[in-house]
Amino acid sequence: MSTTVEATRPDRSAVRSLLRLWPYVRPVRARLFTAAVVAIVASCLSLVIPLVLKWMVDGPVADRDVGGVWLGALYLLLLGVAEALLFGFRRWLVARPLAGVEAAMRADLFRHLQRLPVAFHDRWASGQLLSRGTTDLMLVRLFLAFPLTFLLVNGVTIVVGAGIMLAQQWTLGLVLLAPVAPLVFVIARFEARYSSVARTAQDQVGDLTTVVEESVLGIRVIKGFGRHRSQAAAFRALSGRLRGTELVKARLLAGIFGVIMTVPELAIGAALVLGTMQVADGTLSAGTLVAFLSTALALRWPVDAMGFLLAMSQEAATATDRYFDVLDAEVEAEVEREGKHGAGDGPVEWTGPLESTGLVESTGPVEGGLRFEGVRFRYPDASEDAEPVLKDIDLHIRPGETMALVGATGSGKTTLTALVPRLYEVTAGRITLDGRDIAAMPREELRTLVAMAFEEPTLFSASVGENVRMGAEHAGDEEVVRALDVAQARFVDALPQGCATQVGEQGLSLSGGQRQRLAFARAVVGRPRFLVLDDPLSALDVHTEALVEAALRRVLRDTTALVVAHRPSTVLLADRVALLSGGRVAAVGTHHELLRDNAEYAWLMSGAHAEERER
């Protein structure tokens, strides 16, 4: 996702953008201020050198005093050493604190990304987020370490140097200061143009990062279909766009550097001619002219560096904007609809997993379990007049009951299951767990009660045990072994280090069925009160599926479960079946009732039977 629109906002201000860094800079402000003072002192020492030269030319040199010349040379050496030591001390002062600032910003970004809703991650490319946490934060750190200090240091140095020159000879000083006004105008134009181009370049870096990441993660698909040439062509195209943008930046920098370096040189040349004429007329001493020109030359680096420092500042400002593009995104609110839809029923006390509560189906009116009441859902980025994905869903899974969710592709099954742990928020209606509106529950509590196994299993670059324990952080070895047994995942014992074996990025060192079984083990390791399974057995062979289903029956006896199913063997695990069609619940009943009374369900199951026979 590219966000270059931010760079073209008419009200954008680099200063306002950079001021947003203050909360991170504030803890280290004392060291940064000290470093700035040290740098100013070091820079001003360079302006003392012309004064020593004036004394030497008008004094020892004019009087042919060799001892005075050597004394002056010693003063110059001491000033140079002091300046070098002070600049080294400044760098030492800022190195560690700014590394801490970068680390804190990166930690905040990662923490914020974990709290952002799934809808946000659906819209944003991972490469864009990655570039914000790496390249952009590096630019911010470099700005705080160098341009932030030296814009102040160079500004003070230029003002002090201009004062010294005016005090020595005001006419020559005015000649040198004449180009200031046009330079300010040129720099203002440069900043506006460079800001837009810098933002475009940083967005293109994010796009390029996305392509690289996708190519690495999808290398099996690329090689399997022989698409390495097309991927290389796509990379070259994006790389070419980035190269073009970087060349525009280089042309802008070349232009500003040319102006900033040429105009002062012309002014120094004019001052040299005028000063020489004044020395010849006897109205100016040779030492004063030497000191004046030496001061002007000492100011060349502060003036020349302004273009470079302003460019770095603009890049840091756009990097800051990109960073806060993410940090400004609204996180999942802990409590969004408290007090609505019956939330006043009060909390239900739980004593632990169902194995310890002994819940059984009541013979009277059932208020507990998992209930959908008038649930409608439209994806957040969909237009208001778009057709909802789910329409007026009313469904009740009683405590301890297992309900299978069946429907054609695109009917909304996966979307419905994602609403239970609040991966997405319902557009209308409500969902309750044992009478409590999930929108009024803290997410941490909700996701402790509800466990999910997704159709596409995602594993992390960690050990088998660590992947399973993501379902219950404090699960012991016995719980992990039990979960692996339920998932028929004892293939782990044959791995080189057993549960300590690293599965690699995305778990691609394992087969699809093995990944799916580990993901299933992760869902059941915490003995959740509510279990949501999105076709968790789709990658298993028929024999392993039968073993997993046998173990799953024991698990489902002790939990309230909603299971997306495509195969009759999975449907038979359920007490009842809900048929989802066109985003609505078309029918609810047992498997045999729906086979007898519902043509769509019978058609779906006949296709599933044919698939199983082929398997």
DOZA-788219 format. One record per residue (C-alpha): residue in three letters; x, y, z. Coordinates in Angstrom, 1 decimal. Example, Ala and Ser with C-alpha at 12.3 -4.5 7.8 and 13.67 -1.06 7.14 Angstrom:
# DOZA-788219
REC   aa       u       v       w
REC  ALA    12.3    -4.5     7.8
REC  SER    13.7    -1.1     7.1
END
This chain:
# DOZA-788219
REC   aa       u       v       w
REC  MET     0.0     0.0     0.0
REC  SER     1.5     3.3    -1.0
REC  THR     0.6     6.4     0.9
REC  THR     2.2     9.2    -1.1
REC  VAL    -0.9    11.3    -0.7
REC  GLU     0.5    12.4     2.6
REC  ALA     3.4    14.1     1.0
REC  THR     1.2    16.4    -1.1
REC  ARG    -0.9    17.8     1.7
REC  PRO    -0.9    21.6     1.4
REC  ASP    -0.8    22.0     5.2
REC  ARG     2.1    19.7     5.8
REC  SER     4.9    21.1     7.9
REC  ALA     8.3    19.4     8.4
REC  VAL     8.7    21.2    11.7
REC  ARG     5.2    20.0    13.0
REC  SER     6.1    16.4    11.8
REC  LEU     9.4    16.4    13.6
REC  LEU     8.0    17.9    16.8
REC  ARG     6.0    14.7    17.2
REC  LEU     9.2    13.0    18.1
REC  TRP     9.4    15.0    21.3
REC  PRO     7.9    12.3    23.6
REC  TYR    10.7    10.0    22.6
REC  VAL    13.4    12.6    22.7
REC  ARG    12.3    14.1    26.1
REC  PRO    14.0    11.4    28.3
REC  VAL    17.4    12.1    26.7
REC  ARG    17.0    15.8    26.2
REC  ALA    19.7    16.6    28.8
REC  ARG    22.4    14.8    26.8
REC  LEU    21.2    16.1    23.5
REC  PHE    21.2    19.7    24.8
REC  THR    24.7    19.1    26.3
REC  ALA    25.9    17.7    23.0
REC  ALA    24.5    20.8    21.2
REC  VAL    26.3    23.2    23.5
REC  VAL    29.5    21.2    23.2
REC  ALA    29.2    21.3    19.4
REC  ILE    28.5    25.1    19.4
REC  VAL    31.6    25.7    21.5
REC  ALA    33.7    23.5    19.2
REC  SER    32.4    25.3    16.1
REC  CYS    32.9    28.7    17.6
REC  LEU    36.5    27.8    18.4
REC  SER    37.1    27.6    14.7
REC  LEU    36.1    31.3    14.5
REC  VAL    38.9    32.2    17.0
REC  ILE    41.5    31.0    14.6
REC  PRO    41.1    34.0    12.2
REC  LEU    41.5    36.3    15.2
REC  VAL    44.8    34.6    16.0
REC  LEU    45.9    34.9    12.4
REC  LYS    45.1    38.7    12.5
REC  TRP    47.3    39.0    15.6
REC  MET    50.1    37.0    14.0
REC  VAL    50.1    39.0    10.7
REC  ASP    49.8    42.5    12.3
REC  GLY    52.1    41.6    15.2
REC  PRO    54.9    39.0    15.0
REC  VAL    54.9    38.7    11.2
REC  ALA    55.0    42.5    10.7
REC  ASP    57.7    42.9    13.4
REC  ARG    59.7    39.8    12.2
REC  ASP    59.3    38.2    15.7
REC  VAL    60.0    34.5    15.1
REC  GLY    59.2    33.6    18.7
REC  GLY    55.8    35.3    18.4
REC  VAL    55.1    33.3    15.2
REC  TRP    55.9    30.0    17.0
REC  LEU    53.6    31.1    19.9
REC  GLY    50.8    31.8    17.4
REC  ALA    51.3    28.4    15.8
REC  LEU    51.0    26.8    19.2
REC  TYR    47.7    28.6    19.8
REC  LEU    46.4    27.4    16.5
REC  LEU    47.4    23.8    17.3
REC  LEU    45.7    23.9    20.7
REC  LEU    42.5    25.4    19.2
REC  GLY    42.5    22.6    16.5
REC  VAL    43.0    19.8    19.1
REC  ALA    40.3    21.3    21.4
REC  GLU    37.9    21.5    18.5
REC  ALA    38.5    17.8    17.6
REC  LEU    38.1    16.6    21.2
REC  LEU    34.9    18.5    21.7
REC  PHE    33.3    17.1    18.5
REC  GLY    34.4    13.6    19.6
REC  PHE    32.8    14.2    23.0
REC  ARG    29.6    15.3    21.3
REC  ARG    29.4    12.1    19.3
REC  TRP    29.9    10.0    22.4
REC  LEU    27.1    11.9    24.2
REC  VAL    24.5    11.2    21.6
REC  ALA    25.4     7.6    20.4
REC  ARG    23.8     5.5    23.2
REC  PRO    20.7     7.7    23.9
REC  LEU    19.7     7.9    20.3
REC  ALA    20.1     4.1    19.9
REC  GLY    17.7     3.9    22.8
REC  VAL    15.2     6.3    21.1
REC  GLU    15.2     4.2    17.9
REC  ALA    14.7     1.0    20.0
REC  ALA    11.8     2.6    21.9
REC  MET    10.1     3.7    18.7
REC  ARG    10.5     0.3    17.1
REC  ALA     9.1    -1.4    20.2
REC  ASP     6.1     1.0    20.2
REC  LEU     5.5     0.3    16.5
REC  PHE     5.6    -3.4    16.9
REC  ARG     3.4    -3.3    20.0
REC  HIS     0.9    -1.1    18.2
REC  LEU     0.8    -3.4    15.2
REC  GLN    -0.2    -6.2    17.5
REC  ARG    -3.1    -4.2    18.7
REC  LEU    -4.4    -3.0    15.4
REC  PRO    -7.5    -4.8    14.0
REC  VAL    -7.2    -7.4    11.4
REC  ALA    -9.0    -5.0     8.9
REC  PHE    -5.9    -2.8     9.1
REC  HIS    -3.5    -5.6     8.2
REC  ASP    -5.9    -6.6     5.4
REC  ARG    -5.3    -3.2     3.8
REC  TRP    -1.6    -2.7     4.4
REC  ALA     1.2    -4.5     2.6
REC  SER     3.7    -6.1     5.0
REC  GLY     6.6    -4.5     3.1
REC  GLN     5.3    -1.0     3.8
REC  LEU     5.1    -1.8     7.6
REC  LEU     8.5    -3.4     7.5
REC  SER    10.1    -0.4     5.9
REC  ARG     8.6     1.9     8.5
REC  GLY    10.2    -0.2    11.3
REC  THR    13.6    -0.3     9.6
REC  THR    14.6     2.3     7.0
REC  ASP    12.3     5.1     8.3
REC  LEU    13.5     4.7    11.9
REC  MET    17.1     4.7    10.8
REC  LEU    16.5     8.0     9.0
REC  VAL    14.9     9.4    12.2
REC  ARG    17.9     8.3    14.3
REC  LEU    20.3     9.9    11.8
REC  PHE    18.4    13.1    11.9
REC  LEU    18.5    13.3    15.7
REC  ALA    22.2    12.4    15.7
REC  PHE    23.4    14.9    13.1
REC  PRO    21.0    17.4    11.3
REC  LEU    19.1    18.3    14.5
REC  THR    22.2    19.4    16.3
REC  PHE    24.1    20.9    13.3
REC  LEU    21.2    22.9    12.0
REC  LEU    21.4    24.7    15.4
REC  VAL    25.2    24.7    15.5
REC  ASN    25.6    25.9    12.0
REC  GLY    23.0    28.6    12.5
REC  VAL    24.8    29.9    15.6
REC  THR    28.1    29.7    13.9
REC  ILE    26.9    31.7    10.9
REC  VAL    25.4    34.4    13.1
REC  VAL    28.5    34.7    15.3
REC  GLY    30.8    34.7    12.2
REC  ALA    28.7    37.3    10.5
REC  GLY    28.9    39.5    13.7
REC  ILE    32.8    39.1    13.8
REC  MET    33.0    40.1    10.1
REC  LEU    30.8    43.1    10.5
REC  ALA    32.8    44.2    13.5
REC  GLN    36.1    43.8    11.6
REC  GLN    34.9    45.7     8.5
REC  TRP    31.2    46.4     8.0
REC  THR    31.4    47.2     4.3
REC  LEU    33.0    43.8     3.5
REC  GLY    30.5    42.1     5.8
REC  LEU    27.6    43.6     3.9
REC  VAL    29.1    42.3     0.6
REC  LEU    29.2    38.8     2.0
REC  LEU    25.7    39.0     3.6
REC  ALA    24.0    40.3     0.4
REC  PRO    23.2    36.8    -1.0
REC  VAL    21.3    35.7     2.2
REC  ALA    17.8    36.8     1.0
REC  PRO    18.0    35.0    -2.4
REC  LEU    19.4    31.9    -0.7
REC  VAL    16.5    31.7     1.8
REC  PHE    14.1    31.9    -1.1
REC  VAL    15.8    29.1    -3.0
REC  ILE    16.1    26.9     0.0
REC  ALA    12.3    27.3     0.7
REC  ARG    11.5    26.2    -2.8
REC  PHE    13.9    23.3    -2.5
REC  GLU    12.3    22.1     0.8
REC  ALA     8.8    21.9    -0.7
REC  ARG     9.9    20.0    -3.8
REC  TYR    12.3    17.7    -2.0
REC  SER     9.7    16.7     0.7
REC  SER     7.3    15.3    -1.9
REC  VAL    10.0    13.4    -3.8
REC  ALA    11.5    12.0    -0.5
REC  ARG     8.1    10.7     0.5
REC  THR     7.6     9.1    -2.9
REC  ALA    11.0     7.4    -2.7
REC  GLN    10.3     6.0     0.8
REC  ASP     6.9     4.6    -0.2
REC  GLN     8.6     3.0    -3.2
REC  VAL    11.1     1.4    -0.9
REC  GLY     8.2    -0.1     1.0
REC  ASP     6.7    -1.5    -2.3
REC  LEU    10.0    -3.0    -3.2
REC  THR    10.3    -4.6     0.2
REC  THR     6.9    -6.1    -0.2
REC  VAL     7.9    -7.7    -3.6
REC  VAL    11.1    -9.1    -2.1
REC  GLU     9.3   -10.5     1.0
REC  GLU     6.5   -12.1    -1.1
REC  SER     9.1   -13.6    -3.5
REC  VAL    11.0   -15.2    -0.6
REC  LEU     7.9   -16.6     1.1
REC  GLY     6.4   -17.8    -2.2
REC  ILE     9.6   -19.2    -3.7
REC  ARG     8.0   -22.6    -4.0
REC  VAL     5.2   -21.2    -6.1
REC  ILE     7.5   -19.1    -8.2
REC  LYS     9.8   -22.1    -8.9
REC  GLY     6.9   -24.5    -9.3
REC  PHE     5.3   -22.4   -12.0
REC  GLY     8.5   -21.2   -13.5
REC  ARG     7.7   -17.5   -12.8
REC  HIS    11.1   -16.4   -11.8
REC  ARG    11.4   -14.3   -14.9
REC  SER     8.1   -12.5   -14.4
REC  GLN     9.0   -11.9   -10.7
REC  ALA    12.4   -10.5   -11.8
REC  ALA    10.7    -8.3   -14.3
REC  ALA     8.3    -6.9   -11.6
REC  PHE    11.2    -6.3    -9.3
REC  ARG    13.1    -4.5   -12.1
REC  ALA    10.1    -2.3   -12.9
REC  LEU     9.7    -1.2    -9.2
REC  SER    13.5    -0.9    -8.9
REC  GLY    13.5     1.3   -12.0
REC  ARG    10.8     3.5   -10.6
REC  LEU    12.8     3.9    -7.4
REC  ARG    15.9     4.6    -9.3
REC  GLY    14.1     7.4   -11.3
REC  THR    12.9     8.9    -8.0
REC  GLU    16.3     8.8    -6.5
REC  LEU    17.7    10.5    -9.6
REC  VAL    15.2    13.3    -9.2
REC  LYS    16.4    13.6    -5.6
REC  ALA    20.0    13.7    -6.8
REC  ARG    19.1    16.5    -9.3
REC  LEU    17.4    18.5    -6.6
REC  LEU    20.4    18.1    -4.3
REC  ALA    22.8    19.0    -7.1
REC  GLY    20.9    22.1    -7.8
REC  ILE    20.7    23.3    -4.2
REC  PHE    24.3    22.4    -3.6
REC  GLY    25.3    24.3    -6.8
REC  VAL    23.5    27.5    -5.6
REC  ILE    24.6    27.3    -2.0
REC  MET    28.3    26.8    -3.0
REC  THR    28.5    29.1    -5.9
REC  VAL    26.8    32.2    -4.5
REC  PRO    28.9    32.5    -1.4
REC  GLU    32.1    31.9    -3.5
REC  LEU    31.1    34.9    -5.7
REC  ALA    30.5    37.0    -2.6
REC  ILE    33.9    36.0    -1.1
REC  GLY    35.6    36.9    -4.4
REC  ALA    33.9    40.3    -4.5
REC  ALA    34.9    40.9    -0.8
REC  LEU    38.5    39.8    -1.6
REC  VAL    38.8    42.4    -4.5
REC  LEU    37.2    45.1    -2.4
REC  GLY    39.4    44.3     0.6
REC  THR    42.6    44.2    -1.4
REC  MET    41.8    47.7    -2.8
REC  GLN    41.2    49.0     0.8
REC  VAL    44.6    47.5     1.9
REC  ALA    46.3    49.2    -1.0
REC  ASP    44.6    52.5     0.0
REC  GLY    45.8    52.1     3.5
REC  THR    42.3    52.1     5.0
REC  LEU    42.5    48.4     6.0
REC  SER    45.3    46.4     7.6
REC  ALA    46.6    43.2     6.0
REC  GLY    45.9    41.3     9.2
REC  THR    42.3    42.4     9.3
REC  LEU    41.8    41.3     5.6
REC  VAL    43.4    37.9     6.4
REC  ALA    41.2    37.5     9.5
REC  PHE    38.1    38.6     7.5
REC  LEU    38.7    36.1     4.7
REC  SER    39.7    33.4     7.1
REC  THR    36.4    33.9     8.9
REC  ALA    34.5    33.8     5.6
REC  LEU    36.3    30.6     4.7
REC  ALA    35.5    29.1     8.1
REC  LEU    31.8    29.7     7.4
REC  ARG    31.9    27.9     4.1
REC  TRP    31.3    24.5     5.6
REC  PRO    28.3    25.6     7.8
REC  VAL    26.8    27.3     4.8
REC  ASP    27.5    24.5     2.3
REC  ALA    26.2    21.9     4.7
REC  MET    22.8    23.6     5.0
REC  GLY    21.5    21.9     1.8
REC  PHE    22.6    18.5     3.0
REC  LEU    21.2    19.1     6.5
REC  LEU    17.9    20.3     5.1
REC  ALA    17.6    17.3     2.8
REC  MET    18.2    14.9     5.7
REC  SER    15.6    16.8     7.8
REC  GLN    13.0    16.5     5.0
REC  GLU    13.7    12.8     4.7
REC  ALA    13.4    12.5     8.5
REC  ALA    10.1    14.4     8.5
REC  THR     8.6    12.2     5.8
REC  ALA     9.9     9.1     7.7
REC  THR     8.2    10.5    10.8
REC  ASP     5.0    11.0     8.9
REC  ARG     5.1     7.4     7.7
REC  TYR     5.8     6.1    11.2
REC  PHE     2.9     8.0    12.7
REC  ASP     0.6     6.9     9.8
REC  VAL     0.7     3.6    11.5
REC  LEU     0.8     4.8    15.1
REC  ASP    -2.3     7.0    14.5
REC  ALA    -4.4     4.1    13.3
REC  GLU    -7.0     3.2    15.8
REC  VAL    -6.3     0.1    17.9
REC  GLU    -8.9    -2.4    19.0
REC  ALA   -10.8    -0.8    21.8
REC  GLU   -11.1    -2.9    24.9
REC  VAL   -14.7    -2.0    25.6
REC  GLU   -16.8    -0.7    22.7
REC  ARG   -20.5    -1.3    23.5
REC  GLU   -20.6    -1.8    27.2
REC  GLY   -24.1    -1.4    28.6
REC  LYS   -25.8    -2.2    25.3
REC  HIS   -27.6    -5.3    24.1
REC  GLY   -28.1    -6.8    27.5
REC  ALA   -24.6    -6.3    28.7
REC  GLY   -26.2    -5.4    32.0
REC  ASP   -26.9    -9.1    32.6
REC  GLY   -23.7    -9.0    34.6
REC  PRO   -20.6   -11.1    34.5
REC  VAL   -20.8   -14.9    34.6
REC  GLU   -18.3   -16.5    37.0
REC  TRP   -16.2   -19.2    35.6
REC  THR   -14.2   -21.6    37.6
REC  GLY   -12.0   -23.0    34.8
REC  PRO   -12.4   -25.2    31.7
REC  LEU   -15.5   -27.2    31.2
REC  GLU   -13.8   -30.4    32.4
REC  SER   -14.0   -28.9    35.9
REC  THR   -17.4   -27.2    35.6
REC  GLY   -19.3   -30.2    34.4
REC  LEU   -21.7   -28.3    32.2
REC  VAL   -24.4   -30.4    30.6
REC  GLU   -27.3   -29.5    28.3
REC  SER   -30.2   -28.1    30.2
REC  THR   -33.7   -29.4    29.7
REC  GLY   -35.2   -25.9    30.2
REC  PRO   -34.6   -22.6    28.4
REC  VAL   -30.9   -22.3    27.6
REC  GLU   -29.3   -18.9    28.1
REC  GLY   -25.6   -19.9    27.9
REC  GLY   -23.4   -21.1    25.1
REC  LEU   -22.6   -19.1    22.0
REC  ARG   -25.4   -17.0    20.5
REC  PHE   -25.6   -14.8    17.4
REC  GLU   -28.4   -12.3    17.5
REC  GLY   -29.3   -10.3    14.4
REC  VAL   -25.7   -10.3    13.3
REC  ARG   -24.8    -8.3    10.2
REC  PHE   -21.3    -7.7     8.9
REC  ARG   -19.8    -5.6     6.2
REC  TYR   -16.0    -5.3     5.8
REC  PRO   -14.7    -2.0     7.1
REC  ASP   -13.3    -0.8     3.7
REC  ALA   -16.6    -1.6     1.9
REC  SER   -18.9     1.2     0.8
REC  GLU   -22.0     1.9     2.9
REC  ASP   -24.3     0.7     0.1
REC  ALA   -22.4    -2.5    -0.4
REC  GLU   -24.2    -5.8     0.3
REC  PRO   -23.4    -7.1     3.7
REC  VAL   -21.4   -10.4     3.8
REC  LEU   -23.6   -11.7     6.7
REC  LYS   -27.2   -10.7     7.0
REC  ASP   -29.3   -11.1    10.2
REC  ILE   -27.6   -14.2    11.5
REC  ASP   -29.6   -15.8    14.4
REC  LEU   -27.9   -18.9    15.8
REC  HIS   -27.5   -20.5    19.2
REC  ILE   -24.9   -23.1    20.1
REC  ARG   -26.0   -24.5    23.4
REC  PRO   -23.4   -25.1    26.2
REC  GLY   -21.5   -28.3    25.5
REC  GLU   -22.9   -28.5    22.0
REC  THR   -21.0   -28.8    18.8
REC  MET   -22.5   -27.1    15.7
REC  ALA   -21.2   -27.7    12.2
REC  LEU   -21.3   -24.7     9.8
REC  VAL   -21.8   -25.8     6.2
REC  GLY   -22.1   -23.8     3.1
REC  ALA   -20.9   -23.2    -0.5
REC  THR   -17.7   -21.3    -1.1
REC  GLY   -18.2   -17.6    -0.5
REC  SER   -21.3   -18.1     1.8
REC  GLY   -19.5   -16.4     4.7
REC  LYS   -18.5   -19.3     6.9
REC  THR   -15.0   -18.1     7.7
REC  THR   -16.1   -14.5     8.2
REC  LEU   -18.7   -15.7    10.7
REC  THR   -16.1   -17.7    12.7
REC  ALA   -13.8   -14.6    12.7
REC  LEU   -16.4   -12.6    14.5
REC  VAL   -16.4   -14.8    17.6
REC  PRO   -12.9   -13.8    18.9
REC  ARG   -13.5   -10.2    17.5
REC  LEU   -11.0   -10.4    14.7
REC  TYR   -13.6    -8.2    13.1
REC  GLU   -16.4    -6.2    14.7
REC  VAL   -20.0    -6.9    13.8
REC  THR   -21.7    -4.2    11.8
REC  ALA   -25.0    -4.7    13.6
REC  GLY   -26.5    -7.2    16.2
REC  ARG   -24.5    -8.9    18.9
REC  ILE   -22.7   -12.1    19.8
REC  THR   -22.9   -13.4    23.4
REC  LEU   -20.9   -16.0    25.3
REC  ASP   -22.9   -17.4    28.2
REC  GLY   -25.1   -14.3    28.1
REC  ARG   -22.3   -11.8    28.0
REC  ASP   -22.0    -9.5    25.0
REC  ILE   -18.4   -10.1    23.6
REC  ALA   -18.2    -6.4    22.6
REC  ALA   -18.3    -5.5    26.4
REC  MET   -15.6    -8.0    27.3
REC  PRO   -11.9    -7.3    27.4
REC  ARG   -10.3    -8.9    24.4
REC  GLU    -7.7   -10.6    26.6
REC  GLU   -10.4   -12.4    28.5
REC  LEU   -12.4   -13.2    25.4
REC  ARG    -9.5   -14.7    23.6
REC  THR    -8.7   -16.8    26.7
REC  LEU   -12.2   -18.3    26.6
REC  VAL   -12.2   -18.8    22.8
REC  ALA    -9.6   -20.7    20.8
REC  MET    -9.4   -20.9    17.0
REC  ALA    -7.9   -23.2    14.5
REC  PHE    -7.7   -21.6    11.0
REC  GLU    -8.0   -23.4     7.7
REC  GLU    -4.6   -22.0     6.7
REC  PRO    -2.2   -22.9     9.5
REC  THR     0.4   -20.3    10.4
REC  LEU     3.5   -21.3    12.3
REC  PHE     6.3   -19.1    13.5
REC  SER    10.1   -19.3    13.3
REC  ALA    10.2   -21.0    16.7
REC  SER    10.3   -24.5    18.2
REC  VAL     7.3   -26.9    18.0
REC  GLY     6.7   -26.4    21.7
REC  GLU     6.7   -22.6    21.4
REC  ASN     4.3   -22.8    18.5
REC  VAL     1.9   -25.0    20.4
REC  ARG     2.1   -22.9    23.6
REC  MET     0.9   -19.8    21.7
REC  GLY    -2.5   -21.2    22.5
REC  ALA    -1.8   -21.2    26.2
REC  GLU     1.4   -19.3    27.3
REC  HIS     1.8   -21.1    30.6
REC  ALA     1.0   -24.7    29.4
REC  GLY     3.3   -27.3    30.9
REC  ASP     5.0   -30.1    29.1
REC  GLU     2.1   -32.5    30.0
REC  GLU    -0.5   -30.2    28.4
REC  VAL     1.6   -29.8    25.3
REC  VAL     1.9   -33.6    25.0
REC  ARG    -1.8   -34.0    25.5
REC  ALA    -2.6   -31.5    22.8
REC  LEU    -0.2   -33.2    20.4
REC  ASP    -1.9   -36.5    21.1
REC  VAL    -5.3   -35.0    20.4
REC  ALA    -4.0   -33.6    17.1
REC  GLN    -2.3   -36.9    16.2
REC  ALA     0.9   -34.9    15.9
REC  ARG     3.3   -37.3    17.6
REC  PHE     5.4   -37.2    14.4
REC  VAL     7.1   -34.5    16.5
REC  ASP     8.9   -37.3    18.4
REC  ALA    10.7   -38.2    15.2
REC  LEU    12.0   -34.7    14.7
REC  PRO    15.7   -34.1    15.5
REC  GLN    15.1   -32.3    18.9
REC  GLY    11.5   -33.3    19.4
REC  CYS     9.4   -30.5    20.7
REC  ALA    12.5   -28.3    20.8
REC  THR    13.0   -28.6    17.0
REC  GLN    12.8   -25.3    15.1
REC  VAL    10.2   -25.5    12.4
REC  GLY    11.6   -22.6    10.3
REC  GLU     9.8   -19.6     8.8
REC  GLN     6.1   -20.3     8.2
REC  GLY     6.7   -23.9     9.2
REC  LEU     7.6   -24.7     5.6
REC  SER    10.0   -27.5     6.7
REC  LEU     6.8   -29.5     7.6
REC  SER     4.1   -30.9     5.3
REC  GLY     0.7   -29.2     5.1
REC  GLY    -0.9   -31.9     7.2
REC  GLN     1.8   -31.6     9.8
REC  ARG     1.4   -27.8    10.0
REC  GLN    -2.4   -28.2    10.3
REC  ARG    -2.1   -30.7    13.1
REC  LEU     0.3   -28.4    15.1
REC  ALA    -2.1   -25.5    14.6
REC  PHE    -5.0   -27.8    15.9
REC  ALA    -2.8   -28.7    18.9
REC  ARG    -2.3   -25.0    19.5
REC  ALA    -6.1   -24.5    19.6
REC  VAL    -6.8   -27.2    22.2
REC  VAL    -3.7   -27.0    24.4
REC  GLY    -5.4   -24.4    26.7
REC  ARG    -8.6   -26.5    27.1
REC  PRO   -10.7   -23.5    25.9
REC  ARG   -14.3   -23.0    27.0
REC  PHE   -15.3   -22.2    23.4
REC  LEU   -13.7   -23.7    20.3
REC  VAL   -14.0   -22.3    16.8
REC  LEU   -12.5   -24.5    14.1
REC  ASP   -12.4   -23.4    10.4
REC  ASP   -12.1   -26.7     8.5
REC  PRO    -9.1   -27.7    10.5
REC  LEU    -8.7   -31.2     8.9
REC  SER    -8.7   -30.2     5.2
REC  ALA    -5.0   -31.2     4.6
REC  LEU    -5.1   -34.6     6.4
REC  ASP    -5.2   -37.9     4.7
REC  VAL    -8.3   -40.1     5.4
REC  HIS    -6.6   -42.3     7.9
REC  THR    -5.0   -39.5    10.0
REC  GLU    -8.3   -37.6     9.7
REC  ALA   -10.2   -40.6    11.3
REC  LEU    -7.7   -40.7    14.2
REC  VAL    -7.9   -36.9    14.7
REC  GLU   -11.7   -37.1    14.6
REC  ALA   -11.8   -39.8    17.2
REC  ALA    -9.7   -37.7    19.6
REC  LEU   -11.7   -34.6    18.7
REC  ARG   -14.9   -36.2    19.8
REC  ARG   -13.5   -36.5    23.3
REC  VAL   -12.4   -32.8    23.2
REC  LEU   -15.8   -31.6    21.9
REC  ARG   -17.7   -33.3    24.8
REC  ASP   -16.1   -30.8    27.1
REC  THR   -16.5   -27.6    25.1
REC  THR   -18.9   -25.5    23.1
REC  ALA   -17.8   -25.6    19.5
REC  LEU   -18.5   -24.1    16.1
REC  VAL   -16.9   -26.1    13.4
REC  VAL   -16.7   -25.1     9.7
REC  ALA   -17.1   -28.4     7.8
REC  HIS   -17.0   -29.5     4.2
REC  ARG   -16.9   -33.3     4.6
REC  PRO   -19.6   -35.6     6.0
REC  SER   -17.1   -37.2     8.4
REC  THR   -16.5   -33.8    10.0
REC  VAL   -20.2   -33.0    10.0
REC  LEU   -21.0   -36.2    11.9
REC  LEU   -18.9   -34.9    14.8
REC  ALA   -21.5   -32.2    15.4
REC  ASP   -24.8   -32.4    17.4
REC  ARG   -26.5   -30.1    14.9
REC  VAL   -25.7   -28.5    11.6
REC  ALA   -26.3   -24.9    10.4
REC  LEU   -26.5   -24.3     6.6
REC  LEU   -25.2   -20.9     5.6
REC  SER   -26.4   -19.7     2.2
REC  GLY   -25.8   -16.2     0.7
REC  GLY   -24.8   -14.8     4.1
REC  ARG   -27.9   -16.1     5.9
REC  VAL   -28.7   -19.1     8.0
REC  ALA   -30.9   -21.1     5.6
REC  ALA   -31.6   -24.1     7.8
REC  VAL   -30.6   -25.7    11.2
REC  GLY   -31.0   -29.3    12.2
REC  THR   -29.2   -32.6    12.5
REC  HIS   -27.2   -34.0     9.6
REC  HIS   -29.9   -36.6     8.7
REC  GLU   -32.8   -34.0     9.0
REC  LEU   -31.1   -31.6     6.6
REC  LEU   -30.2   -34.4     4.2
REC  ARG   -33.9   -35.3     4.1
REC  ASP   -35.4   -31.9     4.0
REC  ASN   -33.0   -29.5     2.4
REC  ALA   -32.0   -29.9    -1.3
REC  GLU   -29.0   -27.4    -1.1
REC  TYR   -27.5   -29.3     1.9
REC  ALA   -28.0   -32.6     0.2
REC  TRP   -26.3   -31.3    -2.9
REC  LEU   -23.4   -30.0    -0.9
REC  MET   -23.0   -33.3     0.9
REC  SER   -23.3   -35.3    -2.3
REC  GLY   -20.3   -33.4    -3.7
REC  ALA   -18.4   -33.9    -0.4
REC  HIS   -19.2   -37.6    -0.5
REC  ALA   -17.8   -37.8    -4.1
REC  GLU   -14.6   -36.0    -2.9
REC  GLU   -14.2   -38.5    -0.1
REC  ARG   -14.6   -41.4    -2.4
REC  GLU   -11.9   -40.0    -4.6
REC  ARG    -9.7   -39.6    -1.6
END
